[in-house]
Amino acid sequence: MIRSKFVTLILAGLLIISALPAGAQSDGPVYIVQPGDTLFAIARRFGTTVEAILEINAIADSARIFPGTELTIPGFSGVSGVLEFRTVTFGETLETIARQYAVDPADLARLNRVVKLDTLYAGQSLIVPQPELEEAPALAGTPRMVAREQTRLEMAARQNTNPWSLELLTGETAPRWQIAGMVLVDTLSDEPPALFFEPLESVTITPLPLVQGQTTVIRVRTTSPVLLEGALGDHQVEYFPGDEQEMVALQGTHALAEPGLREYRLELFDPQNGELVYAFEQAILLEPAGYGSTVLNGVPPETIDPAVTQPEEALIAELLAPRSPVKHWEGPFEDPSRYYTDELIAFFGTRRSYNNGALQYYHTGVDFYGRDTPIYAPAPGYIVFAGPLTVRGNATYIDHGWGVYSGYLHQSEIYVGVGDFVEAGEVIGQVGNTGRVTGPHLHWEIWVGGVPVEPITWIERSFP
């Protein structure tokens, strides 16, 4: 496994200048008190004591500390600048970020209470000493990572540069022979620094951190054509062509997924012989979405019987698993209902109890008002299911391509059949009162990569 310890950014010679609060008696980074902060919490965050903070800042009365107060943090002599919060992007390590802010990796680890230097994860909130922009010098060359069995001369020829312009991070001349993973600096290049080995150029993951119930967009750029495989947590990720040299994947995150870390692994294969060229893996933070809960009574008992619900769930999961290679939509999805679209009966992700039972269900879509009102296809696609189900009632599912499906439940009438191709705005059925319902409404779902996701975001913005 090629770990992110091979990843390096180079920003050298930064001079960090920051105004210290009145009365400060020593050098050190400056933390600006945030709303909700307490002195105890600040001291604990930086591994110091309340008394030490008050002493270094010459503060006699702790009541004088309020949001916006600048506090010098003791114990970090030689580190300066105003401390700010920064999100770790995919591919970054403690070492690359430390070099960017001209701080010792050990000091950066202590600032953030990081025990193991190789355990940063994408989406992590990191505290860094922010330099004054006008004081930040230009990059001292572009980092180049040594490939397997690559000599200095071969690297220089590949990058069209002078082999004598390649230096070690220390500024010393690069050795004639080097090992894979060694990082050299091309002092003649003004290209932006890279985080990955060739042919992998960049990986962009949105949103970061990941969020329960949301659609994750992964963009991978390469310097040459490759085959991509990968996984995000328990889900295999499938990539489709975006623009030139870019591949795109869409993957839903389950609304009941346990918050914490999810491993993302990316593998690049030679399209000619299928051999593994490069692999990269890093953990990504998954945050809770804060969904609420509700109790629904008067639900038909047969619609919550596991003997009925489990086979139906398995049927839908199998039906919506394929990821067809053609993307049929462009831009945001249209609204599937024209009736009270500004108000929703129920929201996505809400935890549910039926008939005062256990809170073991969740709402996999959003509910619109209506009774025998038209249902409109929000985007082009092929009908993959149209018929009656016990829980979902009269239901329709549309395949929009790339593993994206939309579903329409509880209809009174269905106007389309399996295999039909529908356009955006085409009427596909009528809102009804069939299946697991307590009244007439349209239940609308979006599935991405085999997972139900928040549908309204697909109306509010364009994916990918």
Secondary structure, DSSP 8 states (H G I E B T S, - for coil): ---GGG---------------TT--S---EEE--TT--HHHHHHHTT--HHHHHHHTT-S-GGG--TT-EEE-TT-TT--SEEEEEE--TT--HHHHHHHTT--HHHHHHHTT-SSTT---BT-EEEEEE--GGG----SSEEEE--TT--HHHHHHHHTS-GGGEE-TTS-B--SS--TT-EEEETT--S---SS-TTEEEEEEESSSEETT-EEEEEEEESS--EEEEEETTEEE--EE-STTEEEEEEE--TT--SEEEEEEEEEE-TTT--EEEEEEEEEEEE-----EEEE-S--GGGG-HHHHHHHHHHHHHHT----S-----SS---S--SSTT-EEE-TT-EEEETT--S-EE--SEEE--SS-EEE-SS-EEEEEEEEETTTEEEEEEEEETTEEEEEEEEEEE---TT-EE-TT-EEEEEB--SS-SS-BEEEEEEETTEEE-SHHHHHS---
